[in-house]
Structures are given as structure tokens and as C-alpha cells.
Amino acid sequence: MSTLYVVATPIGNLSDASARSIEVLGSVDGILAEDTRRTRKLLGRFELRTSLTSLHAHNEASRIPRVVARLDAGEDLALVSDAGTPLVSDPGERLVRAVLDSGHAVVPVPGPSAIVTALMGAGFPPEPFSFYGFVPRKVKDRTVLLDELLSADHTSVVFESPERLADLLEDFMALGGADRQVVVAREMTKIHEEFFRGTTAEAARYYAENKARGEVTVVVSPRAPVEGRAKVDQAAAQALARALLSEGVTPSRAAREVSSRLGIAKNLAYDIVLLLEDISEE
């Protein structure tokens, strides 16, 4: 039985590489790298000469048979992403599953993570938290995710490209999140590391004037607790929902507004809106 090591690598500062990760990368028969150029820089820093093979989102499926064959032949291999922890918003999930199904060992070598690093510097409650990966580009999927962030009563973390960061903040404001506290973590562990802290509206203004560069992680604070939230004011919720529907607001948008403004559970807000719709149709 051979071993596939899943190795976390630095997200910026190469000094963050652990002694164990360097030992593993120097001892395996080959490294499967998402970006061979970035990994070659890491290897050069520590004078390692292990051979590299590209394995990224576009070729992962086609690479699997060859990787498994190498393991079958007795080789030990390592999998790395371009930075941080493999598989988390990076390729490798299908490979790991195939390696396990083939009877070989998978050994994680933990280390740097942009998610955990951002949480460490955000100042929001870290437990529990949800990580959603990269924000979808499609409008419908994007709206669904932002709506979930808006109603979340725990800390949320997302990745976004610097080119779309300003649009993300504007979209979140449009859904009612202008006053939500956020932290935009950029270029973490690098020379130009930046943690912008403020409301979504403040962040939107800042990044409208200062174009973001480099890797971006956004941390969204939990929804503020509402006093007496357990006892939902049905009358107030129904009145607000009725007013929104009468203005032509769609049921889904009305439910989001009721949930956000009154601090009630999203599913309960939907139930209230749907009930009013059913009554109006009778």
C-alpha cells in the first residue's frame, strides 16, 4: 500500500511552511501541484528537487488513472494546491476518493489556511462558522448565497476575486446588509496584508475608490440578536409582509425583508408570506 500525502502549503509567506511539510515534499517520489510554477518557488526556497506534475481543476479527472497507477507501482506522492490547504475550494476531492477506493492511504499534513487565518484576525465569534467557498457568478445562485449570509446567526466566510469584490459588497447592500459588520482580508501573510473592518457600506465605499488586488477572503459577522426574538410578533410580521406584497415585491424578496427587518427565522418569514398569498387567492 502506498501513500498520498495531502499537504498544506503557505498562503503567502513561505516561512509559514512547516518542517513536516518540507520533509514530506522532499521525501516523496512526486508532487501533484495545482500550479507547478508556484510550487517550484516553494521547493526552490528549501532546495528540494522533487519532480512536479500538474493536477488542477481542468485535468484532475484525466490524471487520476495515472496517479493510481503510480501508487500501485509503489510510489508515494504528495498533493498540493497553489496555496493553503488542498481540496478546500481547490481540486483534489475526486483524486482523494479514487486513491482511497484503490486501497491506498491518504495522510493529511495540516498547515496554513486562508479561512482560519481570516477568522483569527476578524474579531467575530469563530464558533460556529460556515465557509461557502467562492461566491457564485450566476445572479440567481449569488443571490441565494448572499441571502443565506444575511440571515445567518453565525460567522460566515467566503472567497471572492478582487475584480468582483466591489460588486459583491454592492449586492449584499442591496439585499439589506449595508449595516452588517464585515472584514475583508487581503494578501494575508504577505507584505501588503490588509484587514479592512467596517460595515458593508463602508467597505463598498472603500473598495469603490481603492481597487482590490491579490487574494481576498471576506468574513461576515453574525446577524445581530433581536431581543425577544423567540416570541415572534406575528401581527407585525404579517403587516410588513402584506405591505411589501401590495407594493409588488416578489414573495421571496418579501420573505427576506421580513426576516431581515424583524430578525425572525427565514423559514418562518416564508411561511407567513405564503399564508398571506394563499389567503389573497381564496
C-alpha positions in Angstrom: 0.0 0.0 0.0 1.3 3.4 -1.0 0.5 6.8 0.4 -0.9 10.1 -1.0 0.1 12.9 1.3 -2.3 15.9 1.2 0.0 18.8 2.1 -1.0 22.3 3.1 1.5 25.0 1.9 1.9 28.7 2.7 -0.8 31.2 1.6 1.8 33.9 1.0 4.8 33.9 3.4 7.0 30.9 2.6 8.3 30.9 6.1 5.0 29.5 7.2 5.8 26.2 5.7 6.0 23.6 8.5 9.1 21.4 9.0 6.9 18.3 8.4 5.5 19.6 5.1 9.0 20.3 3.8 10.2 16.8 5.0 7.3 15.2 3.2 7.7 17.2 0.0 11.4 16.3 -0.1 10.9 12.6 0.5 8.0 11.6 -1.8 8.5 10.3 -5.3 6.5 13.1 -6.9 4.3 16.1 -6.2 0.9 16.7 -7.8 0.7 20.5 -8.0 -2.2 22.8 -8.9 0.2 25.4 -10.1 3.7 24.0 -10.8 5.2 27.5 -11.1 4.2 28.5 -7.5 5.2 25.1 -6.1 8.6 25.3 -7.8 9.2 28.5 -6.0 8.4 26.8 -2.7 10.7 23.9 -3.5 13.5 26.3 -4.5 13.3 28.1 -1.2 14.0 24.9 0.6 16.4 23.4 -2.0 14.1 20.5 -2.9 14.2 18.8 -6.3 11.2 16.5 -6.2 9.5 16.1 -9.6 6.3 18.0 -10.3 3.2 17.0 -12.2 0.3 19.4 -12.8 -3.1 18.5 -11.3 -5.7 21.2 -11.5 -9.5 21.5 -11.9 -9.3 21.0 -15.7 -7.2 17.9 -15.7 -7.9 16.2 -12.4 -10.3 13.5 -13.8 -7.8 12.6 -16.6 -4.9 12.4 -14.2 -6.5 10.0 -11.7 -5.7 6.7 -13.5 -2.1 7.7 -13.9 -1.8 8.7 -10.3 -3.4 5.5 -9.1 -1.1 3.5 -11.3 1.9 5.2 -9.8 0.7 4.4 -6.3 0.1 0.8 -7.4 3.7 0.7 -8.5 4.8 1.5 -5.0 5.4 5.3 -5.3 4.4 7.7 -2.5 3.1 11.1 -3.8 2.1 14.4 -2.4 -0.8 16.7 -3.4 -0.6 20.5 -3.0 -2.8 23.4 -4.1 -1.4 26.7 -5.3 -1.6 27.9 -1.7 -3.1 26.8 1.5 -5.0 23.6 2.2 -5.8 21.3 -0.7 -9.4 20.3 -1.6 -10.9 23.3 0.2 -12.1 25.4 -2.8 -9.3 23.7 -4.7 -9.0 20.5 -6.7 -8.3 17.1 -5.2 -11.6 15.7 -3.9 -12.1 13.3 -6.7 -8.4 12.2 -6.5 -8.6 11.5 -2.8 -11.7 9.5 -3.2 -10.2 7.4 -6.0 -7.0 6.8 -4.0 -9.0 5.6 -1.0 -11.2 3.4 -3.2 -8.0 1.9 -4.7 -6.9 0.8 -1.2 -4.0 3.2 -0.7 -3.5 5.5 2.3 -4.3 9.2 2.4 -2.4 11.2 5.0 -3.2 14.9 5.6 -0.3 17.2 6.5 -2.1 20.2 8.0 -0.9 23.8 7.8 -1.9 27.2 6.5 -5.5 28.0 5.6 -6.8 31.4 4.4 -10.2 30.5 6.1 -8.7 30.1 9.5 -6.2 32.9 9.1 -9.1 35.3 8.2 -11.1 34.1 11.2 -8.1 34.7 13.5 -7.9 38.3 12.5 -11.6 39.1 12.1 -12.7 39.6 15.7 -16.0 37.8 15.1 -17.2 34.7 17.0 -15.3 31.8 15.4 -17.6 29.0 16.6 -19.6 28.0 14.8 -18.8 29.4 11.4 -19.7 28.5 7.8 -17.4 28.5 4.8 -19.1 28.8 1.4 -16.1 28.8 -1.0 -16.1 31.3 -3.9 -19.2 33.4 -4.4 -21.1 32.1 -7.4 -21.1 34.3 -10.6 -24.6 33.4 -11.7 -27.1 36.0 -10.4 -29.6 33.5 -9.0 -27.0 31.4 -7.2 -25.3 34.5 -5.9 -28.5 35.9 -4.5 -29.3 32.7 -2.8 -25.9 32.6 -1.1 -26.0 36.3 -0.1 -29.5 35.8 1.3 -28.1 33.0 3.4 -25.2 35.2 4.7 -27.7 37.9 5.6 -29.9 35.6 7.7 -27.0 33.6 9.3 -26.7 33.9 13.1 -23.1 32.8 13.0 -19.9 34.0 11.3 -19.6 33.3 7.6 -16.6 33.2 5.3 -16.4 33.4 1.5 -13.7 33.8 -1.1 -14.1 36.4 -3.9 -11.9 37.6 -6.7 -10.5 41.1 -6.3 -12.2 42.1 -9.6 -15.7 41.2 -8.3 -15.2 42.3 -4.6 -16.9 45.7 -5.1 -19.9 44.1 -6.9 -20.2 41.6 -4.1 -20.4 44.3 -1.4 -22.9 46.3 -3.5 -25.1 43.2 -4.0 -25.0 42.4 -0.3 -26.1 46.0 0.5 -28.9 45.8 -2.0 -30.3 42.7 -0.1 -30.3 44.7 3.2 -26.8 44.0 4.5 -25.5 47.6 4.4 -25.1 47.8 8.2 -23.6 44.3 8.7 -20.1 44.2 10.0 -17.6 42.6 7.6 -13.9 42.1 7.4 -12.2 42.0 4.0 -8.9 40.2 4.4 -6.5 40.7 1.5 -3.0 39.4 0.8 -2.8 37.7 4.2 0.8 36.9 5.5 2.3 39.0 2.6 4.0 42.4 2.7 0.8 44.2 1.7 -1.5 42.3 4.1 -4.7 44.3 4.8 -7.7 43.7 7.1 -10.5 46.2 6.3 -13.0 46.3 9.1 -16.3 48.1 9.0 -19.9 47.9 7.7 -20.7 46.6 4.3 -21.5 50.1 3.2 -18.1 51.4 4.5 -16.3 48.5 2.7 -18.2 49.2 -0.5 -17.2 52.9 -0.5 -13.5 52.0 0.3 -13.2 49.4 -2.4 -15.0 51.6 -4.9 -12.1 54.1 -4.5 -9.3 51.6 -3.8 -9.2 48.7 -6.3 -8.5 45.4 -4.5 -5.6 43.3 -5.5 -4.5 39.8 -4.6 -6.3 37.0 -2.8 -9.4 38.2 -1.0 -11.3 36.5 1.9 -14.5 38.1 3.2 -15.7 37.4 6.8 -19.3 38.3 7.6 -20.4 38.9 11.1 -23.4 37.0 12.6 -26.8 38.7 12.4 -27.3 40.8 15.5 -29.5 39.1 18.1 -33.0 40.5 18.4 -34.4 41.0 21.8 -37.4 38.8 22.4 -36.7 37.0 19.2 -38.1 33.8 20.5 -41.5 35.4 20.7 -42.2 36.4 17.2 -44.7 39.2 16.7 -46.9 37.5 14.2 -49.1 40.6 13.7 -46.1 42.8 12.9 -44.7 40.2 10.5 -47.9 39.8 8.7 -48.5 43.5 8.4 -45.0 44.1 7.0 -45.4 41.1 4.6 -48.8 42.4 3.5 -47.4 45.9 2.8 -44.5 44.5 0.8 -46.7 42.3 -1.3 -49.1 45.1 -2.0 -46.1 47.1 -3.4 -45.5 44.4 -5.9 -42.5 42.9 -4.1 -42.0 39.2 -5.0 -42.8 36.7 -2.3 -39.2 35.6 -1.9 -38.0 39.2 -1.6 -40.8 40.0 0.8 -39.8 37.0 3.0 -36.2 38.1 3.0 -37.2 41.6 4.1 -39.4 40.4 6.9 -36.7 38.1 8.1 -34.0 40.8 8.0 -36.1 43.7 9.5 -37.8 41.7 12.2 -35.0 39.3 13.0 -37.1 36.2 12.6 -36.1 32.9 11.1 -36.1 32.9 7.3 -38.3 29.8 7.0 -40.9 31.3 9.3 -40.9 34.5 7.3 -41.6 32.4 4.1 -44.4 30.7 5.9 -46.0 34.0 6.8 -45.7 35.3 3.2 -47.1 32.2 1.7 -50.0 32.1 4.1 -50.9 35.7 3.0 -50.6 34.7 -0.6 -52.9 31.7 -0.1 -55.5 33.9 1.7 -55.4 36.5 -1.1 -56.1 33.9 -3.7 -59.2 32.5 -2.0 
